[in-house]
């Protein structure tokens, strides 16, 4: 269950219950108000507004899908970066067969760890780019394809750009989720209040209580 969530059922179920109670309230507002003055015409207007606001929060389904696709694309880019790294490491070993200090800077385990962390991978690509530029002449001697130099720069740029877009998407996703949660909690608190008051007011009218009562498996609050 989400942190801060005050109800144990789906948003769609809560909206449906809220809509049903909105239609019932005008019919029973006087009896409810006699018992609890706070449930009056102003409360009815507030309830209607709260329900409308809860309904108006955009769903994040399409955004969730975009984020998922972006994460997959980033993962593929980082896997490609590891492939480029492994190839370049072989050329660097060939260029400096007797100087382990050069190619040992490209720790394989470091790249494996970085393959699951975008920021770490960007740092490793920057290190790799500097090393390759420093030893470009020696790499040309062992016929290292120039394409690798270009791929490093492109991968860094793509990962930076994609990362920024992903951060923006995740920020918007979090904002919408927080907004929806706040509005749903506000609706639930009003629904629960009306349901509780109805139990006390209509003790001799069980059919009315049933109309306001939350389903048993939905009624427990956290």
SULKA-V715416 format. One record per residue. SS is DSSP state (~ for helix, > for strand, _ for the rest). NEAR is the number of other C-alpha atoms within 8 Angstrom. D_FIRST is the distance of its C-alpha to the first C-alpha in Angstrom with 1 decimal. Layout:
BEGIN
SS|NEAR|D_FIRST ; SS|NEAR|D_FIRST
END
This chain:
BEGIN
_|4|0.0 ; _|4|3.8 ; _|4|6.5 ; _|5|8.7 ; _|10|7.0 ; _|8|9.4 ; _|10|9.1 ; _|11|7.7 ; _|7|9.7 ; _|6|10.6 ; ~|7|12.5 ; ~|6|15.6 ; ~|8|15.5 ; ~|11|15.2 ; ~|11|18.1 ; ~|8|20.1 ; ~|10|19.8 ; ~|11|20.7 ; ~|9|23.6 ; ~|8|24.9 ; ~|10|24.9 ; ~|11|26.7 ; ~|8|29.4 ; ~|8|29.8 ; ~|9|29.9 ; ~|8|33.5 ; ~|7|34.8 ; ~|8|33.6 ; ~|11|33.4 ; ~|8|36.6 ; ~|8|35.6 ; ~|14|32.2 ; ~|11|34.0 ; ~|7|36.7 ; ~|8|34.1 ; _|8|31.9 ; _|8|34.0 ; _|6|31.0 ; _|12|30.1 ; _|11|33.1 ; ~|7|34.2 ; ~|7|32.6 ; ~|9|29.3 ; ~|12|29.7 ; ~|8|30.4 ; ~|8|27.4 ; ~|11|25.1 ; ~|9|26.6 ; ~|8|26.2 ; ~|11|22.5 ; ~|12|22.0 ; ~|8|24.1 ; ~|9|22.3 ; ~|12|18.9 ; ~|7|20.6 ; ~|6|22.4 ; _|9|19.8 ; _|5|20.6 ; _|5|18.3 ; _|9|17.7 ; ~|6|18.4 ; ~|7|21.9 ; ~|9|21.0 ; ~|9|18.3 ; ~|8|21.2 ; ~|8|23.6 ; ~|11|21.6 ; ~|8|21.2 ; ~|8|25.0 ; ~|10|25.9 ; ~|9|24.1 ; ~|8|26.0 ; ~|8|29.2 ; ~|12|28.8 ; ~|10|28.3 ; ~|8|31.4 ; ~|10|33.4 ; ~|12|32.5 ; ~|9|33.6 ; ~|8|36.8 ; ~|11|37.3 ; ~|11|37.3 ; ~|8|39.9 ; ~|11|42.0 ; ~|10|41.7 ; ~|9|42.9 ; ~|8|45.8 ; ~|10|46.9 ; ~|10|46.7 ; ~|8|49.3 ; ~|11|51.6 ; ~|11|51.3 ; ~|10|52.2 ; ~|8|55.1 ; ~|10|56.2 ; _|10|56.1 ; _|7|56.7 ; _|4|58.3 ; _|7|55.9 ; ~|9|52.6 ; ~|6|51.6 ; ~|8|51.1 ; ~|11|48.8 ; _|7|47.0 ; _|6|45.4 ; _|9|43.3 ; _|7|41.3 ; ~|7|39.7 ; ~|6|36.8 ; ~|8|36.1 ; ~|13|35.8 ; ~|9|33.6 ; ~|8|31.1 ; ~|12|31.5 ; _|13|30.8 ; _|8|27.0 ; _|8|27.2 ; ~|12|28.8 ; ~|7|30.2 ; ~|9|31.8 ; ~|12|33.2 ; ~|11|34.8 ; ~|8|36.4 ; ~|10|37.8 ; ~|11|39.1 ; ~|9|40.8 ; ~|8|42.4 ; ~|11|43.5 ; ~|11|45.0 ; ~|8|47.0 ; ~|8|48.3 ; ~|10|49.3 ; ~|8|51.1 ; ~|6|52.9 ; _|8|54.2 ; ~|8|54.6 ; ~|6|58.3 ; ~|8|57.9 ; ~|13|55.2 ; ~|9|57.7 ; ~|8|60.2 ; _|9|58.0 ; _|6|57.3 ; _|10|53.6 ; _|6|52.7 ; _|6|52.4 ; ~|6|49.5 ; ~|10|47.3 ; ~|10|47.9 ; ~|8|46.8 ; ~|9|43.7 ; ~|13|42.5 ; ~|9|42.9 ; ~|8|41.3 ; ~|10|38.3 ; ~|11|37.8 ; ~|8|38.2 ; ~|8|35.8 ; ~|12|33.1 ; ~|9|33.5 ; ~|8|33.4 ; ~|10|30.5 ; ~|10|28.5 ; ~|8|29.3 ; ~|8|28.2 ; ~|11|24.9 ; ~|8|24.2 ; ~|8|25.1 ; ~|10|22.8 ; ~|9|19.8 ; ~|8|20.7 ; ~|8|20.9 ; ~|11|17.6 ; ~|8|15.9 ; ~|8|18.1 ; ~|11|17.3 ; ~|9|13.5 ; ~|8|14.0 ; ~|9|16.6 ; ~|10|14.7 ; ~|10|11.8 ; ~|8|14.7 ; ~|11|16.6 ; ~|11|14.1 ; ~|11|13.4 ; ~|9|17.2 ; ~|13|17.7 ; ~|11|15.5 ; ~|8|17.4 ; ~|9|20.6 ; ~|11|19.8 ; ~|9|18.9 ; ~|8|22.1 ; ~|10|24.2 ; ~|12|23.0 ; ~|9|23.7 ; ~|11|27.1 ; ~|13|28.0 ; ~|10|27.7 ; ~|7|30.2 ; ~|9|32.5 ; _|10|33.0 ; _|8|33.5 ; _|4|36.5 ; _|7|35.0 ; ~|8|32.3 ; ~|6|32.2 ; ~|9|31.3 ; ~|13|28.5 ; ~|7|27.1 ; ~|6|27.1 ; ~|10|25.0 ; _|10|22.8 ; _|9|19.2 ; _|6|18.9 ; ~|6|18.3 ; ~|5|15.2 ; ~|9|13.7 ; _|8|15.2 ; _|8|13.2 ; _|6|11.8 ; _|6|9.7
END
